[in-house]
């Protein structure tokens, strides 16, 4: 089985976020970037298929040279090869078109992406990739088993879970549950050394115009002042007369 894992290069949630040029550009200064958590769950599951079933695992990213440390981390975790499509990740549709082009050429059986990235939270790329390459698609996937060309998957739905069976080729949008946080892998020294010699292919982007663009960014409003009360009567009075919620 040949697996392609899509990797987004996203800011660590502990980083302080700022914008420049009248809030039209994201300021990357001082920001630590990591593998998108939903993608990391998928990568870890792909490692299981590699170790248990002999699958080959390639990772792919759309972005500039600044994303290569993130790809190298994926190689250190255990992926066999990395691919970077040399163009900025401008919008979901453009990213999906670039990924689908490589997926078609590579003849992958299983394409694993995250349900959404934690920076833009678009949640659209895996589904569009599946449509473009005419593959089956399962989103919000929390369990995945493959036996020959048959797939059994569980996805999260409103109010519960749904078990599905389908065939390869398949695209999934994975999330926590595909593996647990305790299963995520930290690259060890051996993996880091091996990653230096693993191939990282840089592919030119195909011609594609973005379908959307971010015009401005806005931070959440700061939290208001907190008012402490000592008695229940005082709390009720504030809720009734000031907040006017009772």
C-alpha positions, 0 to 999 in steps of 0.5 A, a space after each residue: 500500500 502506498 500512502 500520501 500524508 498531507 502536512 500543514 505547516 502551522 503556528 504553534 498554539 502557544 505562539 503570540 500572533 500578530 499582523 502587519 501591513 494594516 492587518 492584511 499579512 500574518 507576522 511570522 517573526 518569533 512564531 514557532 511552526 509545527 506539524 498541524 495536529 490533525 495531520 500528525 494523528 494521520 501521520 502516526 496512523 500511517 506509521 502503523 500501516 508501514 510497520 504492520 503492513 509494509 506500506 510506503 509513506 510519503 509526506 507532502 506540503 504546499 509551501 516555500 522553503 520555510 516549511 522544510 523543517 516541518 517535513 524533515 520532522 515528519 521524515 524523522 518520525 518515520 516517513 520514507 520520502 517528502 515532497 514540497 510543492 514550491 508555491 505559497 499555500 494561498 487558499 484551500 482550492 489551490 492547495 487541493 489542486 496542487 496536492 491532487 496533481 501529485 496524488 494522481 501522478 504518484 498512484 497512491 492508494 490512501 491519502 491522509 489529510 487532517 480534518 482541518 488545519 488549526 490556522 485557517 480552520 477551512 476544513 475543505 482540502 481533503 474533500 476537494 482532493 477526493 473530488 479532483 482525483 475521483 476517490 472515495 472520501 471519509 471526513 472526521 475519521 477516528 478509526 481506520 483499518 485496511 485489509 487488502 483493498 477494503 477499508 473499515 473506517 469510523 467517523 464522528 457524527 453529530 450525536 455519535 459515530 458511524 462505521 463505514 466500509 469502502 474501497 481504495 483509493 481513499 482520501 480521509 480527513 483525520 482527527 484525534 481518535 485516529 490515534 490518541 495523543 499518547 500514541 504520537 511520536 517524538 523523533 529520536 536521535 536515530 530518526 533525526 539522523 536518518 531524516 537528513 539522508 531521506 529524499 525531499 523532492 521539490 516540485 514546481 507548482 502547476 498553473 492555478 489561480 486562487 479562488 479566494 483570498 484573505 483581505 484582513 485579519 482581526 484578533 479576538 476582543 480582549 476579555 473584559 474586567 472581572 467583577 468579584 462578588 461575596 454573596 449570592 444576593 449580590 450576584 443575583 442583583 448584578 445579574 438582574 440589574 446590570 447584566 439583565 439576564 434574569 
